[in-house]
Amino acid sequence: MTGLLTLVRHGRTAHNAAGRFQGWTDVALDEQGHAQAQALAARLAAHVVRPTHLYASDLSRTRQTAAPLGKQLGLPVQTSPALREINIGTWEGRTLSELDALDPARFRAWPLVAAPQGESLEAVTGRARTFLDRVALTETDHAVVVTHGVVITALLCDLLGWNFEEAWSTRRGLHDNTALTSLRRTGGGVSVEVLACGAHLATLTVAAS
């Protein structure tokens, strides 16, 4: 990976609003999520480094989040299952409170411990990092990758050398819906230009208040 990389979490879904796990469940954006996607598109379309590549996981919520930006810039949204959220097996569709009551020890250890019939954190990190390593960018390119919360935290830990358990427990780099992080490769390392920023959502907050 060279050039600029922007990682974006998808917009809000009804499952997000209800505190319900979705994982690989294909849930579309809700009305608020579509508004967030439009605000995101306006921000990134005006970025000083114009996006040149646009990627998303193959789930509806990420494709719908990326679509307005793709339309504004005339970029195709290239999708891949490698960018999907962590698979949470039998926990798909359950609320956080249900899982905390059903299996509190395992729930509180997740995602360091996989959900029943779910995917390991190592597997998620491996598939997402392999995808990024195959993206060919020049120094002037800007790739936008619309993906999911656990995937973003896993990638930040892998790229920046963070400890995942610490990052997860302290919510370091936690991304709200459509929040973004921009990274640049410099001198063999990776520098952070913007971390978990949702400044483009300020107008939506004002409009709702």
N, C-alpha and C positions, 0 to 999 in steps of 0.2 A: 504494500500500500504506500503510494506517494500521493502528493497533492492534498487537498482538503477533504475530510470525511465528516459528514454530518449524520449522526444517529438520531432518529426521531421515534418517539413512541406514538402509536396510533391514537386516533381520537376516541372519545367516549362512546361506549355501548350501553345498552340497557343492563347488561350483566355488570359492567363497572359501576353503574349508578346504584345497583342493588347489592353491591358487595358480594358478587357471585363469581366463582372461578370459571374461566372459560377455556384456557389452554388451547387445545386444537379445535374446540367447538367453533363453528363458523358463524359468529354473531356479527351482524351489520352494525354500522354506526347509528346512534340515535340522532335526534335533531341537534342536540348540543354538539355531538361529535362532528357532524357535517359543518357546523359553524366554526368549530375549532380548525377543521381542515382548510377552510377558506382563509382563515386568519394566518395559518401557517404558510399557505401558498403565497399570500401577499408579502409576508416577511422574507421568505427565501427567494422569491422572484426579484426582490429588490436588493439582494445580497451583493456586496462589492465583488465577490467572486461568483459569477453566474453559475448555477448548477449545470453540469454537463452530462451527468449520469443519474438516473433515478431508479432505485430498486425497492422492492417491497416483498414481504412474505406473501404466500399465495392465498392467505385468508382474506375474507371480505373487508374486515375492518382496517387492514393496512392498505389494501388496494384502493379503497374508498378515500383514505386519508391522503394518499399520494396523487390521486386523480386530478384534483384542482391545480396542483403545482405542475403536473405534466401538461395539462391543458394550457396553462399560461405560458409555459416555456416551449411548447411544442416537442416535449420529450416523451418517448414511450415509457411506460411503467414496466420494467422488467421484473418478473416475479420468480421466487424460488422457495420451495419448501424448507430449504436450509435455514431460512430466516424466521421460521415459525416459532411461536412461543413454546416453552417447555410443555411436553405432554404430561398431564397430571392424572392419567389413567381413570380410576374409579371415582376420583374427586371432581371430574368434569361436571359443571353445572351446580355444584354445591355452594352454599354460602360459607363465608369465613366463620360465622358463629356456629353453624352446623358442624363443621369440621373440628372446631375447637372443642365442641362437646363430644363428638364421636370418637376422636383419636387425638387427644390434646398433645401427648408427647411427640408423636410423629408430625402432627401439624406444625408444632413450634420448631421442630428440627428441619422442616422443609424450607428451601429446596436443597439444603446440604444433604438431606436424606430424601430419596425419591418418594413420590406418592405411590400408593399401591398400584401396581401395573403401569406405573408412570416412567418417565425418562429421567436419567441421572443428569446432574449438573455438568458433569464432565462431557457427556454426549452432546448436550446443548452447546457448550463452549466450543467443542471440537468442530461441529458442523458449521456454526456461524463463523468461526475464525477461518476455516478452510474456504468458505465462500468469499470472505474479504480478501484473502491472500490471492484469489484468482481474479480479482478486479484490477485490471490494468489501467493505471492513471498516470498522467504526466504531472509535472509540478504546477501547472496552471489549471488542472482539472478540479472539479468539485463534485464528489459523489454524495448523493443524499440516499440514505438507507432507512426506510420506514419499517420498523419491526416492533418488538414487544418488550415489556418491562424487565423480565428475568434475562432475556437475551442481551439487552443493553447493559445491565449490571455485570453479566458474565463477560461481555466483551471489554468493558472498561477495566475490570480486574485483570483480564488477560493482557491487554495492551499497556496498561499503566502500572502493573505490578501491585495492585491493591490486594489485600487479603479479603476473600469473598465473605467469610463469616462476619468479619468486622464491618465491611461495607454494608452488608445486608442488615445487620442488627442496628447499626447507627443511621440507616437510610442515607448513607453517603451516595450522592449522585442519583437519588431517587427521582424518577421522571414522572410527572403528572401527564395526563393525556395531551399529546402533541408537544410536550417539552422536548428540547433538543440539546445535543452536545456536539460541538465541532472540534475535531482533532486534526493535527498536522504532524507528519513525519519530519523530524529535524535532526540531522546529524546522527542517524542511527537510532534515535529515540522517538517518542511521541509526545507532543506538547498539546495542552488543552487550551483552546481559544475561548470557548463558551461551555459551561457545564450546567446541564439540567435546567435550561432557561425556558421559561414560558412567558416572556415579556409580551409576545404577540397576542396573548390572551387577555391583556388588561382591558381592552375595549369591550370584550365580551362580558367581563365582570361588571364594568360600568353600566353596560346596557341592561344587564339582568337585575341591577340593584335599584 
